[in-house]
């Protein structure tokens, strides 16, 4: 109740182009914040550099802008390729520093293969290094670029009453952490998951 009201002006533009086999879409947005509310480090409650508390506060004016580009290419009845590229920019205009927890440039590509009752997918997820970090309102640090390769196989059985899925994530066992990782805790390594589902 002690916070001033946060106000926002939003602008968004989007465009798409489609044919039977190809589609492209581009979306851009811009948000101007006044009395932006964010979490700041509460120095009077933080006992050490490793264990800190935050409290909500008005941190001035800020801007968040972003864009996303997507493509879908249906090569034939068997193969389909999807790509997504996105970027988010956040800046505290009053403190003249980046906003915390802003993702870097990221990309995602998925190849779909459909054959009969089986569906095979392989995807590549990557992110550029994040060097725009908040220092006065957070204790962020830089993150390195990474790329993760995953595969997934799905199949239906017994006239679609039974479905099975095999997921193999992070095939190359890449060691990485994302921009939201507190304490630079790494993401999971190579992981295999099998699931079965039966419809009565």
C-alpha positions as CSV (number, residue, x, y, z in Angstrom):
1,X,0.0,0.0,0.0
2,X,3.0,2.4,0.3
3,X,3.9,2.0,-3.3
4,X,2.9,4.6,-5.9
5,X,0.7,3.4,-8.8
6,X,2.6,2.0,-11.8
7,X,1.4,3.3,-15.1
8,X,2.1,1.8,-18.5
9,X,1.8,2.9,-22.2
10,X,1.9,-0.1,-24.6
11,X,2.5,-0.2,-28.3
12,X,2.5,-3.4,-30.4
13,X,2.9,-4.1,-34.1
14,X,2.6,-7.4,-35.9
15,X,2.7,-8.7,-39.4
16,X,2.3,-12.1,-41.0
17,X,2.6,-13.7,-44.4
18,X,1.3,-17.1,-45.3
19,X,1.2,-19.6,-48.2
20,X,0.3,-23.3,-48.2
21,X,3.9,-24.2,-47.3
22,X,5.4,-21.2,-45.8
23,X,4.5,-18.7,-43.1
24,X,6.4,-15.8,-41.6
25,X,5.3,-13.6,-38.7
26,X,7.0,-10.6,-37.0
27,X,5.9,-9.0,-33.8
28,X,7.4,-5.9,-32.1
29,X,6.3,-4.2,-28.8
30,X,7.3,-1.3,-26.7
31,X,6.2,-0.6,-23.1
32,X,6.9,2.6,-21.3
33,X,6.6,2.3,-17.5
34,X,6.2,5.2,-15.0
35,X,6.8,4.5,-11.3
36,X,8.1,1.0,-12.3
37,X,7.7,-1.5,-9.4
38,X,10.6,-3.9,-9.0
39,X,12.4,-5.8,-6.3
40,X,15.5,-4.2,-4.8
41,X,18.0,-5.6,-2.4
42,X,17.0,-4.9,1.2
43,X,20.4,-4.2,2.7
44,X,19.0,-4.0,6.2
45,X,17.6,-7.5,5.9
46,X,20.4,-9.1,4.0
47,X,22.8,-10.8,6.3
48,X,25.5,-11.9,3.8
49,X,26.4,-11.7,0.1
50,X,25.1,-15.2,-0.4
51,X,21.8,-14.8,1.3
52,X,19.8,-11.7,0.5
53,X,16.3,-10.4,0.7
54,X,14.4,-8.1,-1.7
55,X,11.5,-5.7,-1.1
56,X,9.2,-4.1,-3.7
57,X,9.9,-0.5,-4.5
58,X,9.2,2.2,-7.1
59,X,12.5,2.4,-9.0
60,X,11.6,5.2,-11.5
61,X,10.7,5.1,-15.2
62,X,11.6,2.1,-17.3
63,X,11.1,0.7,-20.8
64,X,10.7,-2.9,-22.0
65,X,10.8,-3.6,-25.7
66,X,11.0,-6.8,-27.7
67,X,10.6,-8.5,-31.0
68,X,9.9,-12.1,-32.1
69,X,10.3,-13.6,-35.6
70,X,8.8,-16.9,-36.5
71,X,8.8,-19.1,-39.6
72,X,7.1,-22.4,-40.4
73,X,8.1,-24.3,-43.5
74,X,6.0,-27.4,-44.5
75,X,8.3,-29.2,-46.8
76,X,5.8,-32.0,-47.5
77,X,3.4,-34.3,-45.6
78,X,6.3,-35.7,-43.6
79,X,8.7,-32.9,-42.8
80,X,7.9,-29.5,-41.1
81,X,10.5,-27.0,-39.9
82,X,9.8,-24.3,-37.4
83,X,12.1,-21.4,-36.3
84,X,11.7,-18.8,-33.6
85,X,14.0,-15.9,-32.8
86,X,13.3,-13.4,-30.0
87,X,14.9,-10.6,-28.2
88,X,13.9,-8.6,-25.1
89,X,15.4,-5.2,-24.0
90,X,14.7,-3.8,-20.6
91,X,16.2,-0.5,-19.2
92,X,15.7,1.5,-16.1
93,X,15.7,5.1,-17.4
94,X,16.0,6.7,-13.9
95,X,19.0,4.6,-12.8
96,X,20.4,4.3,-16.4
97,X,21.0,0.6,-16.1
98,X,19.5,-2.6,-17.5
99,X,16.4,-4.2,-15.8
100,X,17.1,-7.5,-14.1
101,X,16.0,-10.9,-15.4
102,X,15.9,-9.8,-19.0
103,X,16.6,-12.8,-21.4
104,X,19.3,-12.4,-24.1
105,X,18.8,-13.1,-27.8
106,X,17.3,-16.5,-28.0
107,X,16.5,-19.0,-30.8
108,X,14.5,-22.2,-31.1
109,X,14.4,-24.5,-34.1
110,X,12.3,-27.7,-34.4
111,X,12.2,-30.3,-37.1
112,X,8.9,-32.4,-37.2
113,X,8.8,-35.8,-38.9
114,X,5.5,-37.5,-39.3
115,X,5.3,-41.1,-40.5
116,X,2.2,-43.2,-40.0
117,X,1.4,-43.3,-36.3
118,X,4.9,-42.0,-35.3
119,X,6.0,-38.5,-34.8
120,X,9.7,-37.6,-34.4
121,X,10.9,-34.1,-33.3
122,X,14.4,-32.7,-32.8
123,X,14.9,-29.2,-31.6
124,X,17.8,-26.9,-31.0
125,X,17.5,-24.3,-28.3
126,X,20.2,-21.6,-28.0
127,X,20.8,-18.3,-26.3
128,X,23.5,-15.6,-26.8
129,X,25.5,-14.4,-23.8
130,X,23.8,-11.9,-21.6
131,X,26.1,-9.0,-20.7
132,X,23.4,-6.4,-19.9
133,X,22.9,-7.0,-16.2
134,X,21.4,-5.0,-13.3
135,X,23.9,-4.0,-10.6
136,X,22.2,-1.5,-8.2
137,X,18.8,-3.2,-7.9
138,X,20.0,-6.8,-8.2
139,X,23.2,-9.0,-7.9
140,X,23.0,-10.4,-11.4
141,X,26.1,-11.6,-13.2
142,X,26.8,-12.3,-16.8
143,X,25.7,-15.6,-18.5
144,X,27.6,-17.4,-21.3
145,X,26.0,-18.4,-24.6
146,X,24.8,-22.0,-24.8
147,X,23.0,-24.4,-27.2
148,X,21.0,-27.5,-26.2
149,X,19.9,-30.3,-28.5
150,X,16.8,-32.4,-27.7
151,X,14.9,-35.2,-29.4
152,X,11.4,-36.6,-28.9
153,X,9.6,-39.6,-30.3
154,X,5.8,-40.2,-30.0
155,X,3.7,-43.1,-31.2
156,X,0.2,-44.3,-30.8
157,X,-0.9,-47.9,-30.5
158,X,-4.1,-50.0,-30.3
159,X,-6.1,-47.7,-32.5
160,X,-4.8,-44.6,-30.7
161,X,-5.9,-45.8,-27.3
162,X,-2.3,-46.2,-26.1
163,X,0.4,-43.5,-26.7
164,X,4.0,-43.6,-25.8
165,X,6.6,-40.8,-25.6
166,X,10.4,-40.9,-25.3
167,X,12.2,-37.7,-24.5
168,X,16.0,-37.3,-24.6
169,X,16.9,-33.8,-23.4
170,X,20.3,-32.1,-23.5
171,X,21.8,-34.9,-25.7
172,X,25.3,-33.4,-25.6
173,X,25.2,-33.0,-21.8
174,X,25.9,-29.3,-22.1
175,X,26.8,-27.5,-18.8
176,X,25.0,-24.2,-18.7
177,X,22.8,-21.9,-16.7
178,X,20.2,-19.4,-17.8
179,X,19.8,-15.7,-17.0
180,X,17.2,-16.5,-14.3
181,X,19.5,-19.0,-12.4
182,X,20.0,-17.8,-8.8
183,X,23.5,-18.6,-7.7
184,X,24.4,-19.9,-11.2
185,X,22.8,-23.3,-10.5
186,X,23.3,-25.3,-13.7
187,X,20.4,-26.7,-15.7
188,X,19.8,-30.5,-15.8
189,X,22.3,-32.5,-17.8
190,X,21.4,-35.4,-20.2
191,X,18.0,-36.8,-19.2
192,X,15.8,-39.6,-20.6
193,X,12.1,-39.8,-19.9
194,X,9.6,-42.4,-21.0
195,X,5.8,-42.0,-20.6
196,X,2.8,-44.1,-21.4
197,X,-0.8,-43.1,-21.6
198,X,-3.8,-45.3,-22.0
199,X,-7.3,-43.9,-22.9
200,X,-10.2,-46.0,-21.6
